Amino acid sequence: MTTLGDRPYRTSHEALTQVKNIFCVGRNYREHAAELGNDVPSKPMIFGKSTHALAPAQGEIRLPAGRENVHHELEIVLWMKGPWRPGASLAEAVGGIALGLDLTDRDAQSALKKAGQPWEFAKGFRGSAVITDFYPVTDWRALLETPFELRIGERVAQSGFAKDMIFPFETLVAYVHEHFGLDADDLLFTGTPAGVGPLHDGDELTLVFDGRVWGRCRVAR
């Protein structure tokens, strides 16, 4: 059985007009928490982005002026096709998955963390939620063992497996539903593996799932 369907559930461009809410998970891979000197959380860390942050992983992605230290954070993203209900399967609630980049202004985030303030200014700027098309999952167990990666030029900048998440998909979906609500046309960014780093003008980005290119884009300022 294949892991994913061949035809998109939703395209990245459809997301620009159809997505309602964007939820994101922080520190969901141990090695990523360690590389930034953060403690491993005991429960999911949830923050949000506005829909203005959405940008297709195609063509050019433009970084805002004045943000000189924007980092890439590669993630698996879930598109909800219906509300989460206790006891439901992921197949019943999730329409498809994409690869996404949770772009982060690291300097702003560090200053906000030090001041004990929310992260939105560092996380929610325009174009900070880069997404590929979404594909239906045919085998959720196989998905856990399927590699995904971000290449910058010819270099593999980030790679990971969903099996290494601290909180699995089911836990994340149930937690967000309980505390915030989670319904059709909401997105959930599920956390980034280690290897985050700064983006530079002219960087060529390739988002790859199981050896298959899902998105290509170029960084511009």
C-alpha positions as CSV (number, residue, x, y, z in Angstrom):
1,M,0.0,0.0,0.0
2,T,1.3,3.5,-0.8
3,T,1.5,6.1,1.8
4,L,-0.2,8.9,-0.1
5,G,-2.8,9.4,-2.8
6,D,-1.6,10.6,-6.2
7,R,-4.0,13.6,-6.6
8,P,-3.9,16.6,-4.2
9,Y,-6.6,16.9,-1.6
10,R,-6.1,20.7,-1.8
11,T,-3.6,22.8,-3.5
12,S,-1.4,25.4,-1.9
13,H,-3.2,28.1,-3.8
14,E,-6.6,26.9,-2.7
15,A,-5.4,27.3,0.9
16,L,-5.1,31.0,0.4
17,T,-8.9,31.4,0.3
18,Q,-10.1,28.2,2.1
19,V,-8.1,27.9,5.3
20,K,-9.8,29.2,8.4
21,N,-7.2,28.9,11.2
22,I,-3.5,28.0,11.4
23,F,-2.2,26.3,14.6
24,C,1.5,25.5,15.1
25,V,3.4,23.3,17.5
26,G,6.7,24.3,19.1
27,R,9.5,22.1,20.3
28,N,8.0,18.8,19.1
29,Y,11.3,17.1,18.3
30,R,13.9,16.6,21.1
31,E,16.9,17.4,19.0
32,H,15.4,20.7,17.8
33,A,14.6,21.7,21.4
34,A,18.2,20.9,22.3
35,E,19.8,22.8,19.4
36,L,18.1,26.0,20.6
37,G,18.8,25.3,24.3
38,N,15.2,24.8,25.2
39,D,13.6,22.4,27.6
40,V,11.5,19.5,26.2
41,P,7.9,20.4,26.9
42,S,5.6,18.2,29.0
43,K,2.6,19.1,27.0
44,P,2.2,20.5,23.4
45,M,3.2,24.2,23.0
46,I,0.7,25.8,20.6
47,F,0.8,29.1,18.9
48,G,-1.0,30.6,15.9
49,K,-0.5,32.4,12.6
50,S,-3.0,34.4,10.7
51,T,-4.1,33.3,7.2
52,H,-2.1,36.3,5.8
53,A,1.0,34.3,6.6
54,L,0.2,31.6,4.0
55,A,2.4,31.4,0.9
56,P,2.7,28.6,-1.7
57,A,6.1,26.8,-1.9
58,Q,6.4,27.9,-5.5
59,G,8.2,30.6,-7.4
60,E,9.5,33.3,-5.1
61,I,9.0,33.8,-1.3
62,R,9.8,37.3,-0.2
63,L,11.2,37.9,3.3
64,P,10.0,41.1,5.0
65,A,12.4,44.1,5.1
66,G,14.1,44.6,8.4
67,R,14.1,40.9,9.4
68,E,17.7,39.9,8.9
69,N,17.7,36.5,10.7
70,V,14.7,34.5,9.4
71,H,15.1,30.8,10.0
72,H,13.5,27.9,8.1
73,E,11.6,25.3,10.1
74,L,10.4,22.3,8.0
75,E,7.2,20.6,9.2
76,I,4.5,18.2,8.2
77,V,1.2,20.1,8.0
78,L,-2.3,18.6,8.5
79,W,-5.4,19.9,6.7
80,M,-8.5,19.1,8.7
81,K,-11.5,17.9,6.7
82,G,-13.9,17.9,9.6
83,P,-14.0,18.4,13.4
84,W,-12.0,16.2,15.6
85,R,-14.2,13.9,17.8
86,P,-12.9,11.7,20.6
87,G,-12.3,8.2,19.3
88,A,-12.1,9.3,15.7
89,S,-9.3,8.1,13.5
90,L,-6.9,10.5,11.7
91,A,-8.3,9.3,8.4
92,E,-11.7,10.5,9.5
93,A,-10.6,14.0,10.5
94,V,-7.6,14.8,8.3
95,G,-8.0,15.4,4.6
96,G,-4.4,15.6,3.6
97,I,-0.8,16.5,4.5
98,A,1.7,19.0,3.1
99,L,5.2,20.0,3.8
100,G,5.5,23.5,5.2
101,L,8.0,26.0,6.4
102,D,7.3,27.8,9.7
103,L,9.5,30.8,9.0
104,T,10.8,32.4,12.2
105,D,12.4,35.8,12.9
106,R,14.9,34.3,15.4
107,D,16.2,37.6,16.7
108,A,12.7,38.8,17.4
109,Q,11.7,35.5,19.0
110,S,14.7,35.6,21.3
111,A,13.9,39.1,22.4
112,L,10.2,38.2,23.0
113,K,11.1,35.1,25.0
114,K,13.4,37.1,27.2
115,A,10.7,39.6,27.8
116,G,8.1,36.9,28.5
117,Q,5.9,38.1,25.6
118,P,4.0,36.2,22.9
119,W,5.8,35.0,19.7
120,E,3.3,36.3,17.1
121,F,5.6,39.1,15.8
122,A,8.4,36.6,15.3
123,K,6.2,33.8,13.8
124,G,3.2,35.4,12.1
125,F,4.5,37.9,9.6
126,R,3.3,37.8,6.0
127,G,4.7,34.8,4.1
128,S,5.8,33.0,7.2
129,A,3.6,29.9,6.6
130,V,5.0,28.4,3.3
131,I,3.1,25.3,2.2
132,T,3.1,22.7,-0.6
133,D,0.0,21.0,-2.0
134,F,-1.8,18.7,0.3
135,Y,-2.1,14.9,-0.4
136,P,-4.5,12.4,1.2
137,V,-2.8,9.8,3.5
138,T,-3.6,6.2,2.7
139,D,-1.4,4.6,5.4
140,W,-0.8,6.6,8.5
141,R,1.5,4.0,10.0
142,A,3.8,4.1,7.0
143,L,3.8,7.9,7.1
144,L,5.6,7.7,10.5
145,E,8.5,5.9,8.8
146,T,8.6,8.1,5.7
147,P,11.5,10.6,5.4
148,F,10.9,14.3,4.6
149,E,13.6,16.9,4.0
150,L,14.4,20.5,3.0
151,R,17.3,21.1,0.6
152,I,18.9,24.5,0.2
153,G,20.7,24.3,-3.2
154,E,22.2,20.8,-3.2
155,R,22.6,20.6,0.6
156,V,20.1,18.8,2.8
157,A,19.4,21.4,5.5
158,Q,16.8,19.5,7.5
159,S,15.5,16.0,7.5
160,G,13.2,14.0,9.8
161,F,10.6,11.3,10.4
162,A,7.2,11.8,12.0
163,K,7.9,8.9,14.3
164,D,10.4,11.1,16.2
165,M,7.8,13.6,17.3
166,I,7.5,14.0,21.0
167,F,3.7,14.3,20.7
168,P,2.2,12.2,17.9
169,F,-0.5,13.4,15.4
170,E,-3.4,12.0,17.5
171,T,-2.2,13.8,20.6
172,L,-1.7,17.1,18.9
173,V,-5.1,17.0,17.2
174,A,-6.9,16.1,20.4
175,Y,-5.1,18.8,22.4
176,V,-5.7,21.6,19.9
177,H,-9.4,20.5,19.6
178,E,-9.8,20.5,23.4
179,H,-8.2,23.9,24.1
180,F,-8.8,25.9,20.9
181,G,-11.3,24.0,18.7
182,L,-10.3,22.3,15.5
183,D,-12.6,22.0,12.5
184,A,-12.7,21.7,8.7
185,D,-10.3,23.8,6.8
186,D,-8.0,24.4,9.8
187,L,-4.2,23.7,9.4
188,L,-1.9,22.2,12.0
189,F,1.9,22.6,11.6
190,T,3.2,19.7,13.7
191,G,6.7,20.8,14.6
192,T,10.2,20.8,13.1
193,P,13.2,18.4,13.4
194,A,16.7,19.7,14.1
195,G,18.7,21.6,11.6
196,V,17.0,25.0,11.5
197,G,19.0,27.9,10.2
198,P,19.0,31.2,8.5
199,L,17.7,31.9,5.0
200,H,19.6,34.2,2.6
201,D,18.6,36.1,-0.5
202,G,18.8,33.8,-3.5
203,D,18.6,30.5,-1.6
204,E,16.9,27.8,-3.7
205,L,14.6,25.7,-1.5
206,T,13.3,22.2,-2.3
207,L,10.8,20.4,-0.1
208,V,11.0,16.7,-0.5
209,F,8.7,13.9,0.9
210,D,9.9,10.3,0.4
211,G,12.3,11.4,-2.4
212,R,9.5,13.2,-4.3
213,V,9.7,16.9,-4.8
214,W,6.7,18.6,-3.4
215,G,7.8,22.3,-3.6
216,R,10.4,24.5,-5.1
217,C,10.9,28.2,-4.3
218,R,13.5,30.9,-4.2
219,V,14.2,33.3,-1.3
220,A,14.1,37.0,-2.1
221,R,14.4,40.2,-0.1
